[in-house]
Amino acid sequence: MQNINCSVANCSHNKTGVCYANRVDIGGATASTEKGTVCGSFLNKYEYSSLTNNTNSSGPCDALTCNAVSCNHNENNLCNLDSIQVAGDEAHIYSETQCSSFDNK
């Protein structure tokens, strides 16, 4: 199971720095830097409230997909890292987030 660390404090799925979404979708098909990536699963908790208890499993998110094909860690649209970091200080929409673990090929 992958550990999805999240510093996006106002994400509905963030519980003490760990993601509790059912699935995390990292976007960025044309990314060449981490700023070209996004967390497509981001939901602003001020609009959606806290959603940290709705995962299909009994704990943090354990499903991570990635379409950043230029990332060294992308294997068939799945991330091969044991742990990733999602960032986006004061994000209001998903496009203000990013995968800080992105590593360009």
Biopython code that builds the backbone (N, CA, C, O; Angstrom):
import numpy as np
from Bio.PDB.StructureBuilder import StructureBuilder

atoms = [
    (1, "MET", "N", (0.842, -1.170, 0.000)),
    (1, "MET", "CA", (0.000, 0.000, 0.000)),
    (1, "MET", "C", (0.892, 1.240, 0.000)),
    (1, "MET", "O", (1.866, 1.309, 0.750)),
    (2, "GLN", "N", (0.560, 2.207, -0.834)),
    (2, "GLN", "CA", (1.324, 3.435, -0.909)),
    (2, "GLN", "C", (0.873, 4.424, 0.152)),
    (2, "GLN", "O", (-0.295, 4.460, 0.541)),
    (3, "ASN", "N", (1.818, 5.219, 0.606)),
    (3, "ASN", "CA", (1.511, 6.268, 1.558)),
    (3, "ASN", "C", (1.418, 7.576, 0.786)),
    (3, "ASN", "O", (2.386, 7.983, 0.145)),
    (4, "ILE", "N", (0.285, 8.230, 0.837)),
    (4, "ILE", "CA", (0.072, 9.475, 0.123)),
    (4, "ILE", "C", (0.037, 10.598, 1.147)),
    (4, "ILE", "O", (-0.980, 10.842, 1.796)),
    (5, "ASN", "N", (1.172, 11.274, 1.273)),
    (5, "ASN", "CA", (1.295, 12.387, 2.197)),
    (5, "ASN", "C", (0.769, 13.638, 1.511)),
    (5, "ASN", "O", (0.986, 13.835, 0.316)),
    (6, "CYS", "N", (0.077, 14.481, 2.267)),
    (6, "CYS", "CA", (-0.556, 15.647, 1.674)),
    (6, "CYS", "C", (-0.380, 16.866, 2.569)),
    (6, "CYS", "O", (-0.721, 16.851, 3.752)),
    (7, "SER", "N", (0.166, 17.926, 1.964)),
    (7, "SER", "CA", (0.307, 19.173, 2.719)),
    (7, "SER", "C", (-0.737, 20.200, 2.301)),
    (7, "SER", "O", (-0.621, 21.378, 2.638)),
    (8, "VAL", "N", (-1.756, 19.758, 1.568)),
    (8, "VAL", "CA", (-2.855, 20.646, 1.169)),
    (8, "VAL", "C", (-3.852, 20.658, 2.333)),
    (8, "VAL", "O", (-4.774, 19.846, 2.392)),
    (9, "ALA", "N", (-3.642, 21.589, 3.243)),
    (9, "ALA", "CA", (-4.389, 21.606, 4.501)),
    (9, "ALA", "C", (-5.893, 21.702, 4.319)),
    (9, "ALA", "O", (-6.638, 21.176, 5.146)),
    (10, "ASN", "N", (-6.362, 22.353, 3.268)),
    (10, "ASN", "CA", (-7.803, 22.529, 3.099)),
    (10, "ASN", "C", (-8.426, 21.520, 2.137)),
    (10, "ASN", "O", (-9.503, 21.765, 1.595)),
    (11, "CYS", "N", (-7.759, 20.391, 1.922)),
    (11, "CYS", "CA", (-8.366, 19.326, 1.121)),
    (11, "CYS", "C", (-9.282, 18.481, 2.009)),
    (11, "CYS", "O", (-8.923, 18.136, 3.135)),
    (12, "SER", "N", (-10.438, 18.160, 1.502)),
    (12, "SER", "CA", (-11.416, 17.360, 2.253)),
    (12, "SER", "C", (-10.890, 15.992, 2.657)),
    (12, "SER", "O", (-11.360, 15.407, 3.633)),
    (13, "HIS", "N", (-9.914, 15.477, 1.908)),
    (13, "HIS", "CA", (-9.391, 14.133, 2.156)),
    (13, "HIS", "C", (-8.163, 14.123, 3.069)),
    (13, "HIS", "O", (-7.664, 13.053, 3.417)),
    (14, "ASN", "N", (-7.677, 15.290, 3.458)),
    (14, "ASN", "CA", (-6.466, 15.377, 4.263)),
    (14, "ASN", "C", (-6.789, 15.194, 5.740)),
    (14, "ASN", "O", (-7.593, 15.926, 6.319)),
    (15, "LYS", "N", (-6.149, 14.209, 6.324)),
    (15, "LYS", "CA", (-6.305, 13.951, 7.763)),
    (15, "LYS", "C", (-4.905, 13.891, 8.355)),
    (15, "LYS", "O", (-4.185, 12.910, 8.173)),
    (16, "THR", "N", (-4.530, 14.935, 9.058)),
    (16, "THR", "CA", (-3.215, 15.083, 9.681)),
    (16, "THR", "C", (-2.067, 14.775, 8.715)),
    (16, "THR", "O", (-1.105, 14.095, 9.074)),
    (17, "GLY", "N", (-2.186, 15.288, 7.480)),
    (17, "GLY", "CA", (-1.104, 15.157, 6.513)),
    (17, "GLY", "C", (-1.093, 13.880, 5.700)),
    (17, "GLY", "O", (-0.141, 13.630, 4.961)),
    (18, "VAL", "N", (-2.131, 13.066, 5.821)),
    (18, "VAL", "CA", (-2.248, 11.816, 5.063)),
    (18, "VAL", "C", (-3.564, 11.834, 4.298)),
    (18, "VAL", "O", (-4.580, 12.309, 4.806)),
    (19, "CYS", "N", (-3.540, 11.310, 3.062)),
    (19, "CYS", "CA", (-4.732, 11.323, 2.224)),
    (19, "CYS", "C", (-5.676, 10.174, 2.561)),
    (19, "CYS", "O", (-5.251, 9.028, 2.708)),
    (20, "TYR", "N", (-6.961, 10.496, 2.679)),
    (20, "TYR", "CA", (-7.999, 9.515, 2.948)),
    (20, "TYR", "C", (-9.060, 9.498, 1.852)),
    (20, "TYR", "O", (-10.236, 9.264, 2.133)),
    (21, "ALA", "N", (-8.654, 9.746, 0.602)),
    (21, "ALA", "CA", (-9.576, 9.639, -0.526)),
    (21, "ALA", "C", (-9.692, 8.168, -0.931)),
    (21, "ALA", "O", (-8.814, 7.365, -0.618)),
    (22, "ASN", "N", (-10.775, 7.819, -1.625)),
    (22, "ASN", "CA", (-10.888, 6.453, -2.131)),
    (22, "ASN", "C", (-9.802, 6.158, -3.149)),
    (22, "ASN", "O", (-9.258, 5.055, -3.193)),
    (23, "ARG", "N", (-9.493, 7.151, -3.965)),
    (23, "ARG", "CA", (-8.470, 6.996, -4.992)),
    (23, "ARG", "C", (-7.867, 8.365, -5.267)),
    (23, "ARG", "O", (-8.580, 9.369, -5.289)),
    (24, "VAL", "N", (-6.568, 8.408, -5.475)),
    (24, "VAL", "CA", (-5.896, 9.642, -5.851)),
    (24, "VAL", "C", (-5.502, 9.536, -7.308)),
    (24, "VAL", "O", (-4.888, 8.558, -7.733)),
    (25, "ASP", "N", (-5.862, 10.554, -8.064)),
    (25, "ASP", "CA", (-5.541, 10.623, -9.485)),
    (25, "ASP", "C", (-4.590, 11.788, -9.709)),
    (25, "ASP", "O", (-4.983, 12.949, -9.598)),
    (26, "ILE", "N", (-3.352, 11.478, -10.022)),
    (26, "ILE", "CA", (-2.380, 12.519, -10.341)),
    (26, "ILE", "C", (-2.464, 12.790, -11.836)),
    (26, "ILE", "O", (-2.317, 11.884, -12.656)),
    (27, "GLY", "N", (-2.702, 14.040, -12.172)),
    (27, "GLY", "CA", (-2.782, 14.450, -13.566)),
    (27, "GLY", "C", (-1.528, 15.170, -13.985)),
    (27, "GLY", "O", (-0.727, 15.589, -13.150)),
    (28, "GLY", "N", (-1.362, 15.311, -15.290)),
    (28, "GLY", "CA", (-0.198, 16.017, -15.819)),
    (28, "GLY", "C", (0.386, 15.312, -17.020)),
    (28, "GLY", "O", (1.593, 15.075, -17.079)),
    (29, "ALA", "N", (-0.456, 14.974, -17.976)),
    (29, "ALA", "CA", (-0.023, 14.200, -19.141)),
    (29, "ALA", "C", (1.133, 14.854, -19.889)),
    (29, "ALA", "O", (1.948, 14.154, -20.490)),
    (30, "THR", "N", (1.220, 16.172, -19.866)),
    (30, "THR", "CA", (2.300, 16.862, -20.580)),
    (30, "THR", "C", (3.305, 17.498, -19.619)),
    (30, "THR", "O", (4.072, 18.369, -20.028)),
    (31, "ALA", "N", (3.316, 17.089, -18.374)),
    (31, "ALA", "CA", (4.177, 17.694, -17.360)),
    (31, "ALA", "C", (5.654, 17.459, -17.648)),
    (31, "ALA", "O", (6.055, 16.382, -18.089)),
    (32, "SER", "N", (6.448, 18.481, -17.391)),
    (32, "SER", "CA", (7.904, 18.336, -17.458)),
    (32, "SER", "C", (8.534, 18.722, -16.116)),
    (32, "SER", "O", (9.727, 18.513, -15.895)),
    (33, "THR", "N", (7.714, 19.289, -15.225)),
    (33, "THR", "CA", (8.133, 19.609, -13.859)),
    (33, "THR", "C", (6.959, 19.280, -12.937)),
    (33, "THR", "O", (5.852, 19.018, -13.407)),
    (34, "GLU", "N", (7.199, 19.295, -11.645)),
    (34, "GLU", "CA", (6.117, 19.008, -10.697)),
    (34, "GLU", "C", (5.000, 20.042, -10.795)),
    (34, "GLU", "O", (3.848, 19.728, -10.493)),
    (35, "LYS", "N", (5.313, 21.258, -11.207)),
    (35, "LYS", "CA", (4.289, 22.292, -11.349)),
    (35, "LYS", "C", (3.316, 21.985, -12.480)),
    (35, "LYS", "O", (2.252, 22.599, -12.562)),
    (36, "GLY", "N", (3.663, 21.049, -13.347)),
    (36, "GLY", "CA", (2.769, 20.644, -14.423)),
    (36, "GLY", "C", (1.837, 19.520, -14.032)),
    (36, "GLY", "O", (1.040, 19.056, -14.847)),
    (37, "THR", "N", (1.933, 19.078, -12.782)),
    (37, "THR", "CA", (1.080, 18.002, -12.285)),
    (37, "THR", "C", (-0.023, 18.579, -11.408)),
    (37, "THR", "O", (0.070, 19.717, -10.946)),
    (38, "VAL", "N", (-1.061, 17.792, -11.184)),
    (38, "VAL", "CA", (-2.162, 18.192, -10.305)),
    (38, "VAL", "C", (-2.683, 16.969, -9.564)),
    (38, "VAL", "O", (-2.494, 15.834, -10.001)),
    (39, "CYS", "N", (-3.331, 17.214, -8.452)),
    (39, "CYS", "CA", (-4.054, 16.149, -7.767)),
    (39, "CYS", "C", (-5.515, 16.281, -8.181)),
    (39, "CYS", "O", (-6.233, 17.151, -7.687)),
    (40, "GLY", "N", (-5.941, 15.426, -9.076)),
    (40, "GLY", "CA", (-7.303, 15.469, -9.590)),
    (40, "GLY", "C", (-8.349, 15.059, -8.572)),
    (40, "GLY", "O", (-9.546, 15.196, -8.826)),
    (41, "SER", "N", (-7.921, 14.560, -7.428)),
    (41, "SER", "CA", (-8.851, 14.132, -6.385)),
    (41, "SER", "C", (-9.119, 15.221, -5.352)),
    (41, "SER", "O", (-9.921, 15.022, -4.439)),
    (42, "PHE", "N", (-8.459, 16.365, -5.486)),
    (42, "PHE", "CA", (-8.621, 17.453, -4.528)),
    (42, "PHE", "C", (-10.063, 17.936, -4.476)),
    (42, "PHE", "O", (-10.693, 18.177, -5.506)),
    (43, "LEU", "N", (-10.572, 18.071, -3.258)),
    (43, "LEU", "CA", (-11.868, 18.702, -3.001)),
    (43, "LEU", "C", (-11.670, 19.690, -1.859)),
    (43, "LEU", "O", (-11.121, 19.332, -0.818)),
    (44, "ASN", "N", (-12.106, 20.907, -2.043)),
    (44, "ASN", "CA", (-11.944, 21.949, -1.043)),
    (44, "ASN", "C", (-12.878, 21.673, 0.140)),
    (44, "ASN", "O", (-14.097, 21.626, -0.022)),
    (45, "LYS", "N", (-12.295, 21.492, 1.332)),
    (45, "LYS", "CA", (-13.119, 21.134, 2.494)),
    (45, "LYS", "C", (-14.086, 22.234, 2.903)),
    (45, "LYS", "O", (-15.046, 21.967, 3.626)),
    (46, "TYR", "N", (-13.853, 23.465, 2.456)),
    (46, "TYR", "CA", (-14.775, 24.537, 2.779)),
    (46, "TYR", "C", (-16.057, 24.427, 1.960)),
    (46, "TYR", "O", (-17.072, 25.035, 2.301)),
    (47, "GLU", "N", (-16.009, 23.653, 0.883)),
    (47, "GLU", "CA", (-17.193, 23.414, 0.065)),
    (47, "GLU", "C", (-17.758, 22.012, 0.268)),
    (47, "GLU", "O", (-18.965, 21.807, 0.143)),
    (48, "TYR", "N", (-16.894, 21.043, 0.578)),
    (48, "TYR", "CA", (-17.317, 19.645, 0.672)),
    (48, "TYR", "C", (-17.231, 19.076, 2.078)),
    (48, "TYR", "O", (-17.593, 17.916, 2.277)),
    (49, "SER", "N", (-16.774, 19.828, 3.049)),
    (49, "SER", "CA", (-16.535, 19.407, 4.430)),
    (49, "SER", "C", (-15.446, 18.331, 4.479)),
    (49, "SER", "O", (-14.740, 18.114, 3.495)),
    (50, "SER", "N", (-15.318, 17.680, 5.594)),
    (50, "SER", "CA", (-14.274, 16.665, 5.762)),
    (50, "SER", "C", (-14.769, 15.320, 5.235)),
    (50, "SER", "O", (-15.839, 14.842, 5.611)),
    (51, "LEU", "N", (-13.972, 14.730, 4.364)),
    (51, "LEU", "CA", (-14.319, 13.430, 3.779)),
    (51, "LEU", "C", (-13.232, 12.407, 4.079)),
    (51, "LEU", "O", (-12.804, 11.670, 3.191)),
    (52, "THR", "N", (-12.790, 12.364, 5.321)),
    (52, "THR", "CA", (-11.688, 11.460, 5.672)),
    (52, "THR", "C", (-12.165, 10.105, 6.179)),
    (52, "THR", "O", (-11.347, 9.265, 6.555)),
    (53, "ASN", "N", (-13.454, 9.884, 6.196)),
    (53, "ASN", "CA", (-13.955, 8.596, 6.677)),
    (53, "ASN", "C", (-14.721, 7.851, 5.587)),
    (53, "ASN", "O", (-15.528, 6.972, 5.892)),
    (54, "ASN", "N", (-14.475, 8.194, 4.308)),
    (54, "ASN", "CA", (-15.253, 7.554, 3.251)),
    (54, "ASN", "C", (-14.410, 6.675, 2.328)),
    (54, "ASN", "O", (-14.819, 6.411, 1.197)),
    (55, "THR", "N", (-13.250, 6.219, 2.781)),
    (55, "THR", "CA", (-12.439, 5.352, 1.943)),
    (55, "THR", "C", (-13.043, 3.956, 1.899)),
    (55, "THR", "O", (-13.734, 3.533, 2.825)),
    (56, "ASN", "N", (-12.772, 3.250, 0.814)),
    (56, "ASN", "CA", (-13.251, 1.877, 0.690)),
    (56, "ASN", "C", (-12.515, 0.948, 1.642)),
    (56, "ASN", "O", (-13.065, -0.064, 2.075)),
    (57, "SER", "N", (-11.270, 1.287, 1.970)),
    (57, "SER", "CA", (-10.507, 0.485, 2.922)),
    (57, "SER", "C", (-10.707, 1.063, 4.322)),
    (57, "SER", "O", (-11.423, 2.049, 4.496)),
    (58, "SER", "N", (-10.089, 0.462, 5.286)),
    (58, "SER", "CA", (-10.286, 0.903, 6.666)),
    (58, "SER", "C", (-9.299, 1.983, 7.099)),
    (58, "SER", "O", (-9.285, 2.382, 8.263)),
    (59, "GLY", "N", (-8.473, 2.456, 6.166)),
    (59, "GLY", "CA", (-7.474, 3.458, 6.526)),
    (59, "GLY", "C", (-7.256, 4.450, 5.408)),
    (59, "GLY", "O", (-8.177, 4.763, 4.654)),
    (60, "PRO", "N", (-6.016, 4.952, 5.301)),
    (60, "PRO", "CA", (-5.704, 5.941, 4.269)),
    (60, "PRO", "C", (-5.893, 5.391, 2.860)),
    (60, "PRO", "O", (-6.076, 4.191, 2.653)),
    (61, "CYS", "N", (-5.841, 6.307, 1.903)),
    (61, "CYS", "CA", (-5.986, 5.957, 0.489)),
    (61, "CYS", "C", (-4.961, 4.901, 0.100)),
    (61, "CYS", "O", (-3.789, 5.003, 0.460)),
    (62, "ASP", "N", (-5.399, 3.899, -0.627)),
    (62, "ASP", "CA", (-4.473, 2.872, -1.090)),
    (62, "ASP", "C", (-4.588, 2.634, -2.598)),
    (62, "ASP", "O", (-4.201, 1.578, -3.098)),
    (63, "ALA", "N", (-5.121, 3.620, -3.311)),
    (63, "ALA", "CA", (-5.242, 3.514, -4.763)),
    (63, "ALA", "C", (-4.721, 4.802, -5.389)),
    (63, "ALA", "O", (-5.293, 5.873, -5.184)),
    (64, "LEU", "N", (-3.640, 4.697, -6.147)),
    (64, "LEU", "CA", (-2.992, 5.861, -6.736)),
    (64, "LEU", "C", (-2.786, 5.639, -8.222)),
    (64, "LEU", "O", (-2.094, 4.707, -8.632)),
    (65, "THR", "N", (-3.391, 6.498, -9.025)),
    (65, "THR", "CA", (-3.171, 6.447, -10.466)),
    (65, "THR", "C", (-2.443, 7.723, -10.885)),
    (65, "THR", "O", (-2.520, 8.747, -10.206)),
    (66, "CYS", "N", (-1.743, 7.647, -12.002)),
    (66, "CYS", "CA", (-0.954, 8.779, -12.452)),
    (66, "CYS", "C", (-0.920, 8.813, -13.971)),
    (66, "CYS", "O", (-0.612, 7.810, -14.614)),
    (67, "ASN", "N", (-1.239, 9.976, -14.546)),
    (67, "ASN", "CA", (-1.122, 10.090, -15.996)),
    (67, "ASN", "C", (0.001, 11.028, -16.400)),
    (67, "ASN", "O", (0.032, 11.495, -17.539)),
    (68, "ALA", "N", (0.930, 11.314, -15.486)),
    (68, "ALA", "CA", (2.128, 12.085, -15.811)),
    (68, "ALA", "C", (3.125, 11.126, -16.464)),
    (68, "ALA", "O", (4.033, 10.615, -15.809)),
    (69, "VAL", "N", (2.941, 10.892, -17.760)),
    (69, "VAL", "CA", (3.718, 9.866, -18.474)),
    (69, "VAL", "C", (5.203, 10.182, -18.533)),
    (69, "VAL", "O", (6.008, 9.280, -18.767)),
    (70, "SER", "N", (5.590, 11.431, -18.330)),
    (70, "SER", "CA", (7.001, 11.791, -18.362)),
    (70, "SER", "C", (7.689, 11.631, -17.010)),
    (70, "SER", "O", (8.861, 11.981, -16.870)),
    (71, "CYS", "N", (6.983, 11.112, -16.020)),
    (71, "CYS", "CA", (7.571, 10.907, -14.692)),
    (71, "CYS", "C", (8.280, 9.559, -14.640)),
    (71, "CYS", "O", (7.760, 8.555, -15.125)),
    (72, "ASN", "N", (9.471, 9.544, -14.048)),
    (72, "ASN", "CA", (10.238, 8.303, -13.895)),
    (72, "ASN", "C", (9.508, 7.249, -13.078)),
    (72, "ASN", "O", (9.799, 6.059, -13.203)),
    (73, "HIS", "N", (8.571, 7.664, -12.251)),
    (73, "HIS", "CA", (7.891, 6.740, -11.341)),
    (73, "HIS", "C", (6.596, 6.177, -11.917)),
    (73, "HIS", "O", (5.932, 5.362, -11.277)),
    (74, "ASN", "N", (6.237, 6.611, -13.121)),
    (74, "ASN", "CA", (5.005, 6.153, -13.753)),
    (74, "ASN", "C", (5.255, 4.845, -14.495)),
    (74, "ASN", "O", (6.080, 4.780, -15.407)),
    (75, "GLU", "N", (4.528, 3.802, -14.089)),
    (75, "GLU", "CA", (4.575, 2.505, -14.766)),
    (75, "GLU", "C", (3.154, 2.121, -15.142)),
    (75, "GLU", "O", (2.368, 1.709, -14.289)),
    (76, "ASN", "N", (2.828, 2.260, -16.424)),
    (76, "ASN", "CA", (1.490, 1.922, -16.913)),
    (76, "ASN", "C", (0.395, 2.675, -16.165)),
    (76, "ASN", "O", (-0.622, 2.095, -15.785)),
    (77, "ASN", "N", (0.611, 3.967, -15.959)),
    (77, "ASN", "CA", (-0.331, 4.869, -15.278)),
    (77, "ASN", "C", (-0.524, 4.558, -13.798)),
    (77, "ASN", "O", (-1.540, 4.924, -13.207)),
    (78, "LEU", "N", (0.448, 3.885, -13.207)),
    (78, "LEU", "CA", (0.480, 3.659, -11.763)),
    (78, "LEU", "C", (1.826, 4.141, -11.240)),
    (78, "LEU", "O", (2.840, 4.023, -11.928)),
    (79, "CYS", "N", (1.837, 4.674, -10.047)),
    (79, "CYS", "CA", (3.077, 5.169, -9.450)),
    (79, "CYS", "C", (3.809, 4.014, -8.775)),
    (79, "CYS", "O", (3.200, 3.224, -8.054)),
    (80, "ASN", "N", (5.129, 3.916, -9.011)),
    (80, "ASN", "CA", (5.893, 2.817, -8.414)),
    (80, "ASN", "C", (6.582, 3.203, -7.107)),
    (80, "ASN", "O", (7.347, 2.406, -6.563)),
    (81, "LEU", "N", (6.330, 4.404, -6.594)),
    (81, "LEU", "CA", (6.906, 4.816, -5.310)),
    (81, "LEU", "C", (6.090, 4.266, -4.144)),
    (81, "LEU", "O", (4.881, 4.068, -4.264)),
    (82, "ASP", "N", (6.745, 4.024, -3.033)),
    (82, "ASP", "CA", (6.042, 3.595, -1.823)),
    (82, "ASP", "C", (5.327, 4.752, -1.149)),
    (82, "ASP", "O", (4.352, 4.553, -0.425)),
    (83, "SER", "N", (5.820, 5.970, -1.394)),
    (83, "SER", "CA", (5.266, 7.146, -0.751)),
    (83, "SER", "C", (5.396, 8.331, -1.694)),
    (83, "SER", "O", (6.438, 8.510, -2.324)),
    (84, "ILE", "N", (4.341, 9.150, -1.798)),
    (84, "ILE", "CA", (4.409, 10.383, -2.578)),
    (84, "ILE", "C", (3.987, 11.551, -1.707)),
    (84, "ILE", "O", (3.396, 11.374, -0.642)),
    (85, "GLN", "N", (4.301, 12.741, -2.179)),
    (85, "GLN", "CA", (3.923, 13.966, -1.485)),
    (85, "GLN", "C", (3.093, 14.830, -2.418)),
    (85, "GLN", "O", (3.531, 15.161, -3.520)),
    (86, "VAL", "N", (1.896, 15.195, -1.981)),
    (86, "VAL", "CA", (1.033, 16.112, -2.718)),
    (86, "VAL", "C", (1.100, 17.455, -1.995)),
    (86, "VAL", "O", (1.008, 17.516, -0.769)),
    (87, "ALA", "N", (1.260, 18.529, -2.766)),
    (87, "ALA", "CA", (1.397, 19.864, -2.188)),
    (87, "ALA", "C", (0.439, 20.840, -2.851)),
    (87, "ALA", "O", (-0.125, 20.561, -3.910)),
    (88, "GLY", "N", (0.268, 21.976, -2.215)),
    (88, "GLY", "CA", (-0.597, 23.022, -2.755)),
    (88, "GLY", "C", (-1.084, 23.951, -1.669)),
    (88, "GLY", "O", (-2.262, 23.941, -1.311)),
    (89, "ASP", "N", (-0.180, 24.751, -1.147)),
    (89, "ASP", "CA", (-0.544, 25.689, -0.080)),
    (89, "ASP", "C", (-1.706, 26.571, -0.508)),
    (89, "ASP", "O", (-1.681, 27.189, -1.572)),
    (90, "GLU", "N", (-2.698, 26.615, 0.322)),
    (90, "GLU", "CA", (-3.884, 27.459, 0.113)),
    (90, "GLU", "C", (-4.591, 27.189, -1.210)),
    (90, "GLU", "O", (-5.137, 28.111, -1.816)),
    (91, "ALA", "N", (-4.588, 25.955, -1.660)),
    (91, "ALA", "CA", (-5.274, 25.594, -2.898)),
    (91, "ALA", "C", (-6.778, 25.763, -2.738)),
    (91, "ALA", "O", (-7.348, 25.454, -1.691)),
    (92, "HIS", "N", (-7.403, 26.255, -3.789)),
    (92, "HIS", "CA", (-8.856, 26.401, -3.807)),
    (92, "HIS", "C", (-9.485, 25.470, -4.835)),
    (92, "HIS", "O", (-10.646, 25.081, -4.708)),
    (93, "ILE", "N", (-8.701, 25.113, -5.864)),
    (93, "ILE", "CA", (-9.138, 24.182, -6.904)),
    (93, "ILE", "C", (-7.987, 23.235, -7.206)),
    (93, "ILE", "O", (-6.836, 23.516, -6.874)),
    (94, "TYR", "N", (-8.303, 22.122, -7.832)),
    (94, "TYR", "CA", (-7.307, 21.072, -8.048)),
    (94, "TYR", "C", (-6.087, 21.555, -8.835)),
    (94, "TYR", "O", (-4.987, 21.040, -8.634)),
    (95, "SER", "N", (-6.259, 22.525, -9.718)),
    (95, "SER", "CA", (-5.139, 22.993, -10.534)),
    (95, "SER", "C", (-4.099, 23.763, -9.723)),
    (95, "SER", "O", (-3.040, 24.105, -10.248)),
    (96, "GLU", "N", (-4.382, 24.036, -8.468)),
    (96, "GLU", "CA", (-3.428, 24.695, -7.585)),
    (96, "GLU", "C", (-2.685, 23.696, -6.705)),
    (96, "GLU", "O", (-2.020, 24.082, -5.744)),
    (97, "THR", "N", (-2.800, 22.413, -7.035)),
    (97, "THR", "CA", (-2.091, 21.347, -6.317)),
    (97, "THR", "C", (-1.036, 20.751, -7.249)),
    (97, "THR", "O", (-1.028, 21.028, -8.448)),
    (98, "GLN", "N", (-0.152, 19.936, -6.689)),
    (98, "GLN", "CA", (0.876, 19.280, -7.499)),
    (98, "GLN", "C", (1.450, 18.079, -6.780)),
    (98, "GLN", "O", (1.361, 17.964, -5.558)),
    (99, "CYS", "N", (2.040, 17.187, -7.558)),
    (99, "CYS", "CA", (2.746, 16.039, -6.991)),
    (99, "CYS", "C", (4.203, 16.429, -6.835)),
    (99, "CYS", "O", (4.925, 16.555, -7.824)),
    (100, "SER", "N", (4.636, 16.618, -5.605)),
    (100, "SER", "CA", (6.019, 17.013, -5.326)),
    (100, "SER", "C", (6.998, 15.875, -5.539)),
    (100, "SER", "O", (8.209, 16.094, -5.505)),
    (101, "SER", "N", (6.507, 14.673, -5.757)),
    (101, "SER", "CA", (7.357, 13.520, -5.997)),
    (101, "SER", "C", (7.672, 13.316, -7.471)),
    (101, "SER", "O", (8.388, 12.380, -7.826)),
    (102, "PHE", "N", (7.148, 14.174, -8.326)),
    (102, "PHE", "CA", (7.379, 14.073, -9.773)),
    (102, "PHE", "C", (8.875, 14.136, -10.074)),
    (102, "PHE", "O", (9.593, 14.968, -9.520)),
    (103, "ASP", "N", (9.334, 13.258, -10.948)),
    (103, "ASP", "CA", (10.733, 13.204, -11.367)),
    (103, "ASP", "C", (10.748, 12.998, -12.874)),
    (103, "ASP", "O", (10.441, 11.907, -13.355)),
    (104, "ASN", "N", (11.100, 14.025, -13.613)),
    (104, "ASN", "CA", (11.049, 13.989, -15.079)),
    (104, "ASN", "C", (12.064, 12.986, -15.639)),
    (104, "ASN", "O", (13.202, 12.914, -15.176)),
    (105, "LYS", "N", (11.639, 12.229, -16.625)),
    (105, "LYS", "CA", (12.518, 11.237, -17.276)),
    (105, "LYS", "C", (13.660, 11.917, -18.001)),
    (105, "LYS", "O", (14.496, 11.245, -18.604)),
]
sb = StructureBuilder()
sb.init_structure("model")
sb.init_model(0)
sb.init_chain("A")
sb.init_seg("    ")
for serial, (resi, resn, name, xyz) in enumerate(atoms, 1):
    if name == "N":
        sb.init_residue(resn, " ", resi, " ")
    sb.init_atom(name, np.array(xyz, "f"), 0.0, 1.0, " ", f" {name:<3s}", serial, name[0])
structure = sb.get_structure()
